[in-house]
Amino acid sequence: MAGKFEIYEDKAGEYRFRLKAGNGEIILASEGYKQKASCENGVASVKKNAPEDARYERKETKSGKHMFNLKATNGQVIGTSESYESTSGRDNGIESVKKNAPDAKVVEV
C-alpha cells in the first residue's frame, strides 16, 4: 500500500496534515494552519521538498531521542517526525518520507 497524506481539522479548529507510510505509521506531521488552503499548500511543499536530502534537519531531543524536521526552501519547517530511539530509526524515517511523499494521495479524514 502506498503512502498517503491525511488532512484533518484538530480540536482547536486548525487544519493539519500527516503523512502515513504504506503500513499506516505516521512518518511526518504538520503544524496547525488556520486555512485549509494553507494546509494543502503545506502538503504540496512536502511533496516538492521531500526528495532533497539537504531539506532534512536531523536533531536530538532533550531526552536523547532522535527526530527530524523537513524544511522548505525558505527554511520554514513544513513537517516534523516522531521521536526515534536511534539515529538509524530516524534515518529510516527520512528515507520513508523521501519514498512516500512525492506520489502520496491526499485524503480528508
C-alpha positions as CSV (number, residue, x, y, z in Angstrom):
1,M,0.0,0.0,0.0
2,A,1.3,3.5,-0.9
3,G,1.7,6.3,1.5
4,K,-0.9,9.0,1.9
5,F,-1.5,12.5,3.3
6,E,-4.4,12.9,5.6
7,I,-5.8,16.4,6.1
8,Y,-7.9,16.9,9.2
9,E,-9.3,19.6,11.5
10,D,-7.9,19.5,15.1
11,K,-9.8,20.3,18.3
12,A,-8.7,24.0,18.0
13,G,-10.3,24.3,14.6
14,E,-7.0,24.3,12.8
15,Y,-6.1,22.2,9.7
16,R,-3.3,19.8,9.9
17,F,-1.8,17.0,7.7
18,R,0.0,13.9,8.5
19,L,1.9,11.6,6.1
20,K,1.4,8.0,6.7
21,A,3.6,5.2,5.2
22,G,2.1,2.2,3.5
23,N,1.9,0.4,6.8
24,G,-0.3,3.1,8.3
25,E,2.5,4.6,10.5
26,I,2.7,8.4,10.8
27,I,6.0,9.5,9.4
28,L,5.6,13.2,9.2
29,A,3.1,15.7,10.8
30,S,2.4,19.4,10.2
31,E,1.8,22.4,12.4
32,G,-1.7,23.8,12.6
33,Y,-3.0,26.0,9.7
34,K,-5.9,28.5,10.0
35,Q,-7.0,27.9,6.4
36,K,-7.5,24.6,4.7
37,A,-5.8,26.0,1.5
38,S,-2.7,26.8,3.6
39,C,-2.7,23.2,4.8
40,E,-3.0,22.0,1.2
41,N,-0.1,24.2,0.2
42,G,1.9,22.6,3.0
43,V,1.2,19.2,1.5
44,A,2.4,20.4,-1.9
45,S,5.6,21.8,-0.3
46,V,6.3,18.4,1.4
47,K,5.8,16.6,-2.0
48,K,8.2,19.0,-3.7
49,N,10.9,19.2,-0.9
50,A,10.8,15.5,0.3
51,P,13.3,14.1,-2.2
52,E,16.0,16.7,-1.3
53,D,18.2,15.3,1.5
54,A,19.5,18.8,2.3
55,R,16.0,19.8,3.4
56,Y,16.1,17.5,6.4
57,E,17.2,18.9,9.7
58,R,18.3,16.0,11.9
59,K,18.0,16.7,15.6
60,E,18.3,15.1,19.0
61,T,15.6,15.7,21.6
62,K,16.3,16.8,25.2
63,S,15.5,13.2,26.3
64,G,18.2,11.8,23.9
65,K,15.9,10.5,21.2
66,H,16.2,11.4,17.5
67,M,13.9,13.3,15.2
68,F,13.9,15.4,12.1
69,N,12.2,18.4,10.5
70,L,11.5,18.8,6.8
71,K,12.1,22.4,5.7
72,A,11.0,24.4,2.7
73,T,13.5,26.3,0.5
74,N,12.9,29.4,2.7
75,G,14.0,27.4,5.8
76,Q,10.5,27.2,7.3
77,V,9.6,23.8,8.9
78,I,6.8,22.1,7.0
79,G,6.8,18.8,8.7
80,T,8.1,17.1,11.9
81,S,8.8,13.5,12.6
82,E,8.0,11.4,15.7
83,S,10.9,10.6,18.1
84,Y,13.1,7.6,17.3
85,E,15.2,5.6,19.7
86,S,18.2,5.6,17.4
87,T,19.8,7.6,14.6
88,S,19.2,4.6,12.2
89,G,15.5,4.7,13.0
90,R,15.4,8.4,12.3
91,D,17.3,7.9,9.1
92,N,14.9,5.2,8.0
93,G,12.0,7.6,8.7
94,I,13.7,10.2,6.4
95,E,14.0,7.6,3.7
96,S,10.4,6.7,4.1
97,V,9.3,10.3,3.7
98,K,11.5,10.6,0.6
99,K,9.9,7.5,-0.9
100,N,6.3,8.0,0.1
101,A,5.7,11.8,-0.1
102,P,6.1,12.7,-3.7
103,D,3.4,10.4,-5.0
104,A,1.2,10.1,-2.0
105,K,-2.5,10.7,-2.4
106,V,-4.3,13.2,-0.3
107,V,-7.4,12.3,1.6
108,E,-9.6,14.2,4.1
109,V,-10.4,12.5,7.4
